Amino acid sequence: MNKIIYLLVFIVFFLIFGPWFFNTNIIGGDWPFFYPEFLSQLPFVPPAWSSLHGNGLGARIIVYSLDSYLYATYHLGSLIGLSWQLTYKILWFGMFLFLSVISSFYLARQFKIDSKFAVLSSLIYSTNTYILMVVGGGQMGVALGYAIVPLVFGQFINQFNSKSINYRNTISTVLTLALLMTFDIRIFYIASFAIMLYFTYLVYRLSQDKNLKKLWRGYALKISVPYILALFLNSYWLFPNIAHPTNPLQTLGQAYTSTESLRFFSFATLSNTLSILHPNWPENIFGKVSFQSPLFLTLPVIAFLALILKNRNKKKVSIIVLLGLMGVFLAKGANAPFGEIYVFLFEKIPGFQMFRDPTKWYTLAVMSYSVLIPLVLSFLSYFLARRNKWLFYIPAIVFIGFWVLLSKEAVVGKLGGTFSEKSVPPEYVEFKNQIFKDQYFYRTLWVPRQQRFTYSDSSHPSMEASPLFNATNAAEIVDELKKESSVVLLRELSIKYVVIPSDPLSEIFLKDRKYSPEERLKTEKLLDSVSYLKKIKQGKLTIYQTPNNNGLFSVNNESVEFERISSAVFSLSTNFSKPEKVVFSQKFDPSWVVYHGKSQLKTEPSKNGLQQFTVPSGSRDILIEFSEQRNYNVGWIISLITLLSVVVYPIIRKKWKQKE
């Protein structure tokens, strides 16, 4: 009979996640589409400066840790001969599924839940509406972080329960904690919140113990060592941010840091979070809050029954209940009741501004329920088995059926996003082939913004017109393009093509949240009125060509030849009869340094905010370097040394013990 429960759970997983592995491509939400030509140009590790970020004008990579995982998985797949489609299905989507199942199962076992019920923990944790909306929306960094939280939490419980330091478990904890930091720093913050709450509970519980000081030191050591080593393992992206501190939230503006934006993004109500029902289920349309299904309110009733059951882990159950209630309260954000508490935390507590979208706190509620519900079902099963042994499996089977009813849209394949089949439009492949064969540098400008199938690489970055002109609609963009200053701007930005995208996924030209061909036609008619743009192609992609463009380096609007050593290092050979101002078509950043021999040339922003420096007359060899790359290199060295030490130390320690 045990096999029946495992079989039923496997069938549910197969029905929900099968499309990921049977569809040709996974396309949707925030999950990016990459052409093979782009991937073939990736270095082994991501550079500190990316010409593709910053709306195609270049910027430091903010999510450097997750980009590092992307680069590593691509190169690992290439090394063993896997296509990118197969690589990301295994090491991104498959990894999420594997980690979330194993992780939640491991945590359940820490609470002494039988394996036949612990598998229900995996079902709850991996297929609830919150995480299905996250993975359906292609937020795979969040998803991978979420998947590993129960494992990290369970490992710390195991650490605290052991009488002495278990080096094997400590190293495992260090590696998983470091991996969690790599996937998503916000989910790391949430996991740390849970760990510190459990640590506080342990200290309070032992407050009357005579050996409290010794025990407290032991617990402090067990929590501090993994965190310190995990931080050192993440030096490859932490060290540059410490050496050159920046606040990425401030650069994003008030839309990401104001309490008004927090209130706007607090979509979930208390009934949503209490029943672990994502507010956008099942359409997953941003801002569209669905009605509360009364059936979901059964889940908290079942979960909190654990408080009244006789259980040998009563105290541990109490802390997991508290953790769940904290997740329920925080996930609703600024909504009633007591929404002002979250606003206060958002404004005053360091790190809370990362949670403009409070739904990430669902992680705690779901993790709590994935332990409490199997505990209740286990108790009920043993209670029924005293009357008839054949009744033992009824609660688990009934719950699986009830869970399928709750998530029926997922089971019958009605979810969109990454769960639906999509193909690459041929017009984008054709335009990609045209761009890729060009060897010289230029940009493409997409009106009003680019589509996920837009081809872009370091020699041909893509830009979006809406943020470039700070415009909200096509009419405002065209008004800006008609200005005389825009002709100069497009030339200095080295824009060769202005493109109106096709919209195969209905994401751009919308009216009442549906694709509107009239909206696209209106945009095309407006662009036709820009006199200096020459329409060279009409159809699904409408393409215009600009009169001229300057290239990556230019002097007096004439291109200058250069050598790209890496994305962070360039060289020029100049021979000017007089000092000349060279414009480097990347967004101004003071960390760009220009060397002329042993001397350093001063850089300054151009009128349009690009890099600019003056080169003396005569024959000169110029080196342009993004100096922050050195800090990234140091960070990688620290990370590698730490990893080597963590792996090698147990081997050396074992040999020492054998000699003794």
GUNU-342078 format. One line per 5 residues: number of its first residue (from 1); their letters; for each residue z, x, y of C-alpha. Coordinates in pm, whole numbers. Layout:
<nodes>
NUM	a	Z,X,Y  ...
</nodes>
This chain:
<nodes>
1	mnkii	0,0,0  61,295,235  -311,362,227  -387,11,355  -211,82,688
6	yllvf	-389,417,726  -721,252,637  -675,-31,888  -585,212,1166  -885,431,1079
11	ivffl	-1116,126,1096  -985,40,1443  -1042,399,1560  -1391,399,1410  -1490,73,1577
16	ifgpw	-1362,181,1919  -1464,547,1934  -1767,541,1705  -2017,511,1995  -1908,852,2125
21	ffntn	-2033,1022,1811  -2333,803,1726  -2491,768,2070  -2730,1047,2170  -2551,1127,2495
26	iiggd	-2216,1035,2645  -2291,933,3001  -2073,734,3238  -1798,730,3497  -1684,1072,3615
31	wpffy	-1820,1254,3310  -2101,1474,3448  -2444,1516,3297  -2566,1875,3264  -2923,1989,3204
36	pefls	-2971,2281,2962  -3131,2486,3241  -2814,2457,3448  -2583,2542,3158  -2786,2851,3066
41	qlpfv	-2700,3002,3407  -2321,2967,3368  -2126,3295,3370  -1853,3348,3113  -1581,3234,3356
46	ppaws	-1631,3022,3667  -1661,3214,3995  -1414,3176,4280  -1694,3047,4505  -1942,2784,4395
51	slhgn	-2254,2710,4600  -2268,2366,4432  -1934,2248,4568  -1862,2141,4924  -2156,1898,4922
56	glgar	-2394,2179,4831  -2279,2409,5113  -2041,2606,4892  -1664,2599,4852  -1379,2737,4647
61	iivys	-1346,2556,4316  -1038,2333,4345  -1023,2227,3978  -1070,2586,3862  -856,2546,3550
66	ldsyl	-1057,2253,3415  -1384,2426,3507  -1262,2723,3303  -1223,2495,3000  -1574,2359,3062
71	yatyh	-1723,2709,3075  -1526,2822,2769  -1634,2524,2556  -1999,2566,2653  -2004,2937,2566
76	lgsli	-1809,2879,2244  -2061,2614,2139  -2352,2843,2226  -2194,3128,2031  -2185,2924,1710
81	glswq	-2524,2764,1774  -2420,2413,1881  -2607,2207,2137  -2413,2100,2446  -2422,1735,2330
86	ltyki	-2249,1829,2005  -2015,2074,2179  -1871,1826,2428  -1845,1554,2164  -1628,1787,1955
91	lwfgm	-1435,1991,2215  -1389,1726,2483  -1407,1373,2344  -1321,1471,1987  -1043,1697,2114
96	flfls	-891,1407,2308  -893,1190,1997  -748,1463,1775  -476,1565,2021  -367,1211,2109
101	vissf	-339,1110,1741  -155,1425,1628  58,1443,1942  190,1086,1928  243,1111,1550
106	ylarq	448,1428,1602  669,1264,1865  730,963,1642  845,1194,1364  1095,1353,1607
111	fkids	1259,1010,1617  1273,996,1234  1003,729,1210  841,712,864  484,842,855
116	kfavl	350,498,755  487,364,1086  429,681,1288  58,621,1242  108,306,1450
121	ssliy	232,534,1729  -108,704,1720  -279,364,1734  -76,253,2037  -101,580,2224
126	stnty	-473,641,2164  -619,291,2202  -418,113,2471  -603,-35,2769  -488,236,3012
131	ilmvv	-630,532,2824  -943,341,2720  -1017,281,3089  -955,651,3162  -1186,783,2889
136	gggqm	-1436,503,2951  -1444,623,3312  -1515,979,3195  -1193,1128,3338  -1164,1373,3052
141	gvalg	-933,1621,3225  -676,1342,3270  -744,1221,2915  -690,1563,2755  -369,1611,2954
146	yaivp	-249,1264,2854  -330,1338,2490  -101,1639,2473  204,1498,2659  389,1359,2351
151	lvfgq	340,1691,2170  488,1888,2460  777,1641,2497  841,1641,2123  838,2021,2108
156	finqf	1105,2040,2378  1316,1785,2186  1277,2009,1882  1374,2312,2093  1688,2140,2225
161	nsksi	1791,2022,1877  1771,2367,1720  2094,2570,1723  1918,2895,1803  1586,2993,1957
166	nyrnt	1301,2935,1715  1035,3185,1821  751,3016,1636  832,2681,1799  881,2850,2136
171	istvl	538,3012,2124  381,2683,2017  556,2512,2308  437,2779,2553  75,2743,2443
176	tlall	70,2362,2454  249,2356,2790  -1,2607,2930  -287,2399,2792  -143,2090,2960
181	mtfdi	-143,2275,3294  -506,2369,3235  -614,2011,3167  -446,1835,3461  -163,1949,3689
186	rifyi	-69,1587,3765  -12,1502,3399  180,1831,3369  402,1706,3653  463,1378,3466
191	asfai	544,1559,3141  784,1788,3329  953,1481,3475  1012,1349,3121  1141,1686,2998
196	mlyft	1383,1725,3288  1512,1371,3235  1580,1449,2870  1743,1780,2969  1971,1597,3215
201	ylvyr	2064,1348,2945  2164,1631,2708  2379,1804,2968  2551,1474,3055  2609,1390,2688
206	lsqdk	2777,1726,2630  2976,1724,2955  3303,1690,2764  3227,1972,2523  3450,2278,2558
211	nlkkl	3149,2504,2505  2948,2325,2775  2878,2643,2974  2741,2820,2667  2539,2515,2559
216	wrgya	2404,2464,2911  2286,2824,2923  2121,2780,2585  1937,2466,2699  1839,2630,3028
221	lkisv	1694,2925,2839  1501,2695,2605  1345,2515,2899  1289,2808,3137  1122,3057,2899
226	pyila	832,2826,2799  774,2728,3163  774,3085,3290  532,3202,3021  311,2893,3070
231	lflns	292,2972,3442  192,3332,3367  -73,3209,3122  -219,3001,3405  -223,3295,3647
236	ywlfp	-604,3292,3640  -596,2998,3883  -236,2998,4008  -234,3358,4136  -529,3310,4377
241	niahp	-361,2998,4518  -35,3188,4566  -213,3487,4723  -418,3260,4949  -225,2930,4968
246	tnplq	-423,2616,5049  -342,2247,5024  -645,2075,4871  -504,1732,4960  -500,1819,5330
251	tlgqa	-862,1927,5319  -950,1585,5174  -802,1408,5476  -590,1101,5544  -772,898,5279
256	ytste	-581,1097,5018  -245,1151,5187  -164,842,5395  69,563,5285  -212,317,5370
261	slrff	-430,474,5102  -135,463,4861  -89,90,4919  -462,35,4873  -471,223,4543
266	sfatl	-162,49,4404  -366,-192,4197  -121,-246,3911  151,-511,3936  484,-505,3755
271	sntls	349,-744,3490  55,-504,3433  271,-196,3389  540,-372,3187  276,-487,2938
276	ilhpn	84,-152,2957  -224,-346,3066  -461,-153,3292  -534,-362,3605  -912,-306,3569
281	wpeni	-930,-403,3202  -1189,-452,3058  -1469,-424,3321  -1331,-97,3465  -1478,-177,3807
286	fgkvs	-1299,4,4087  -1083,-235,4290  -1154,-536,4070  -814,-644,3935  -829,-866,3629
291	fqspl	-598,-1158,3549  -281,-1087,3355  -315,-1184,2987  12,-1344,2866  -40,-1197,2517
296	fltlp	23,-845,2650  374,-944,2759  464,-955,2391  456,-573,2383  762,-509,2605
301	viafl	953,-777,2414  888,-594,2086  953,-251,2237  1288,-328,2400  1421,-495,2086
306	alilk	1491,-135,1985  1797,-146,2211  1976,-403,1997  1887,-258,1657  2122,-41,1458
311	nrnkk	1971,304,1464  2098,650,1382  1906,778,1688  2061,522,1923  2123,768,2207
316	kvsii	1777,920,2180  1630,569,2179  1818,491,2501  1658,787,2678  1308,694,2560
321	vllgl	1371,338,2687  1478,479,3024  1167,694,3029  953,387,2963  1121,188,3240
326	mgvfl	1065,476,3481  696,478,3388  674,100,3432  834,118,3777  635,416,3907
331	akgan	295,305,3773  293,-2,3999  313,225,4304  384,52,4635  376,-299,4487
336	apfge	684,-523,4463  957,-511,4360  1104,-220,4557  766,-69,4637  918,112,4933
341	iyvfl	1095,343,4689  759,475,4567  643,509,4929  955,713,5003  892,937,4699
346	fekip	527,974,4803  627,1088,5151  931,1303,5071  916,1445,4718  703,1760,4667
351	gfqmf	405,1693,4442  415,1312,4470  113,1307,4702  -93,1390,4395  -22,1033,4280
356	rdptk	-213,835,4538  -334,654,4225  1,559,4064  -153,442,3734  -118,791,3589
361	wytla	252,708,3542  138,466,3269  160,781,3054  540,754,3036  539,381,2963
366	vmsys	280,413,2687  457,712,2532  782,515,2529  622,208,2369  446,424,2109
371	vlipl	793,523,1984  988,200,2037  742,-45,1880  707,148,1549  1089,178,1541
376	vlsfl	1125,-201,1566  851,-262,1309  1013,-12,1073  1351,-184,1101  1191,-526,1045
381	syfla	998,-400,742  1308,-264,570  1495,-584,654  1223,-798,488  1197,-561,191
386	rrnkw	1555,-645,94  1435,-995,18  1098,-911,-133  945,-563,-158  597,-710,-106
391	lfyip	698,-815,245  757,-453,351  406,-397,494  365,-737,658  503,-639,1005
396	aivfi	270,-336,1030  -37,-531,915  40,-822,1148  89,-582,1439  -244,-408,1374
401	gfwvl	-414,-749,1375  -235,-840,1699  -333,-506,1855  -698,-566,1764  -674,-905,1934
406	lskea	-540,-743,2251  -814,-480,2259  -1093,-695,2115  -1341,-592,2389  -1310,-233,2273
411	vvgkl	-1325,-316,1903  -1644,-524,1934  -1816,-262,2153  -1815,-443,2488  -1673,-157,2694
416	ggtfs	-1905,21,2935  -1888,370,3079  -1885,646,2819  -1878,392,2536  -2227,252,2612
421	eksvp	-2562,410,2523  -2760,556,2813  -3062,785,2835  -3188,1034,3092  -3454,874,3317
426	peyve	-3790,1058,3290  -3836,1072,3669  -3530,1294,3698  -3649,1523,3419  -3987,1558,3592
431	fknqi	-3826,1643,3928  -3589,1887,3756  -3885,2071,3601  -4052,2092,3943  -3740,2238,4108
436	fkdqy	-3641,2474,3829  -3970,2665,3830  -3928,2750,4202  -3773,3095,4237  -3677,3081,4605
441	fyrtl	-3367,2916,4755  -3364,2566,4905  -3161,2246,4896  -3241,1883,4827  -3091,1605,5040
446	wvprq	-3026,1270,4869  -3012,949,5070  -2759,794,5076  -2611,1001,4791  -2717,1168,4470
451	qrfty	-2728,1020,4123  -2559,1182,3823  -2901,1291,3686  -2979,1495,3998  -3064,1852,3906
456	sdssh	-2874,2119,4097  -2816,2489,4043  -2706,2790,4252  -3062,2839,4383  -3124,2469,4448
461	psmea	-2800,2295,4548  -2809,1923,4613  -2653,1752,4914  -2558,1394,4993  -2660,1247,5327
466	splfn	-2362,1013,5372  -2093,1285,5396  -2328,1527,5574  -2376,1286,5865  -2044,1105,5819
471	atnaa	-2244,786,5778  -2158,466,5594  -2507,323,5544  -2875,416,5540  -2937,296,5896
476	eivde	-2674,539,6032  -2824,824,5827  -3174,758,5962  -3043,738,6319  -2899,1088,6271
481	lkkes	-3218,1220,6111  -3423,1102,6410  -3227,1323,6649  -3396,1646,6755  -3088,1843,6651
486	svvll	-3134,1722,6291  -3469,1902,6262  -3288,2227,6340  -2996,2131,6112  -3216,2060,5809
491	relsi	-3403,2386,5863  -3081,2590,5889  -2939,2413,5583  -3261,2509,5404  -3341,2154,5296
496	kyvvi	-3690,2125,5149  -3686,1777,4995  -3526,1453,5109  -3500,1215,4815  -3417,849,4763
501	psdpl	-3279,829,4408  -3357,572,4146  -3044,391,4032  -3062,337,3653  -2685,294,3616
506	seifl	-2645,57,3912  -2407,282,4103  -2568,326,4448  -2782,39,4577  -2544,-249,4527
511	kdrky	-2500,-596,4670  -2207,-802,4548  -2138,-521,4296  -2482,-561,4138  -2796,-347,4166
516	speer	-3021,-464,4449  -3382,-334,4461  -3402,-479,4814  -3131,-239,4931  -3330,58,4799
521	lktek	-3654,-71,4955  -3472,-110,5287  -3362,255,5270  -3719,368,5198  -3861,175,5494
526	lldsv	-3601,331,5721  -3685,686,5604  -4055,618,5651  -3984,590,6022  -3863,953,6046
531	sylkk	-4177,1118,6188  -4127,1477,6068  -4067,1381,5703  -4381,1381,5488  -4374,1141,5193
536	ikqgk	-4515,1329,4893  -4414,1091,4613  -4340,722,4582  -4198,536,4285  -3867,540,4109
541	ltiyq	-3792,861,4299  -3917,862,4656  -3957,1221,4778  -4015,1349,5132  -4080,1710,5234
546	tpnnn	-3943,1875,5549  -4163,2094,5774  -3985,2420,5682  -3657,2572,5562  -3486,2902,5625
551	glfsv	-3372,3013,5280  -3027,3145,5189  -3038,3428,5448  -3237,3404,5769  -3292,3571,6105
556	nnesv	-3450,3373,6390  -3546,3099,6141  -3728,3346,5917  -3614,3405,5558  -3462,3741,5464
561	eferi	-3496,3880,5114  -3171,3930,4924  -3034,4024,4585  -2786,3791,4414  -2541,4014,4225
566	ssavf	-2322,3715,4144  -2234,3387,4309  -1966,3577,4505  -2162,3896,4587  -2498,3941,4763
571	slstn	-2681,4240,4907  -2941,4277,5183  -3163,4564,5294  -3246,4529,5665  -3445,4729,5918
576	fskpe	-3415,4569,6261  -3536,4718,6590  -3236,4560,6764  -2910,4394,6655  -2982,4059,6491
581	kvvfs	-2771,3761,6391  -2806,3681,6022  -2727,3326,5908  -2591,3297,5555  -2652,2937,5449
586	qkfdp	-2307,2872,5304  -2015,2690,5464  -1807,2922,5678  -1502,3065,5504  -1306,3362,5645
591	swvvy	-1278,3512,5296  -1647,3607,5305  -1656,3976,5400  -1965,4167,5514  -1980,4546,5462
596	hgksq	-2217,4788,5629  -2147,5115,5447  -1774,5169,5486  -1761,4956,5798  -1690,4584,5801
601	lktep	-1897,4346,6011  -1737,4050,6185  -1828,3705,6053  -1819,3385,6254  -1925,3024,6207
606	skngl	-2270,2927,6332  -2329,2618,6545  -2369,2416,6225  -2063,2564,6054  -2242,2822,5835
611	qqftv	-2164,3193,5784  -2305,3417,6055  -2281,3791,6126  -2457,4044,6347  -2634,4339,6182
616	psgsr	-2691,4660,6389  -3040,4794,6442  -3200,5044,6205  -3219,5064,5827  -2905,4906,5678
621	dilie	-2771,4820,5335  -2549,4514,5368  -2303,4385,5104  -2167,4031,5136  -1865,3960,4916
626	fseqr	-1627,3667,4872  -1303,3865,4881  -1096,3598,4705  -1283,3682,4383  -1059,3989,4351
631	nynvg	-749,3767,4335  -915,3559,4063  -989,3877,3869  -624,3985,3898  -516,3641,3784
636	wiisl	-736,3662,3475  -588,4003,3387  -232,3864,3414  -325,3564,3197  -486,3780,2929
641	itlls	-193,4026,2919  51,3734,2888  -154,3573,2610  -170,3902,2422  206,3949,2461
646	vvvyp	285,3596,2342  68,3637,2034  170,3994,1947  548,3969,2008  630,3759,1697
651	iirkk	437,4005,1479  626,4303,1623  958,4118,1596  892,4035,1231  821,4401,1152
656	wkqke	1141,4507,1330  1340,4264,1116  1176,4394,799  1271,4753,893  1629,4647,961
</nodes>
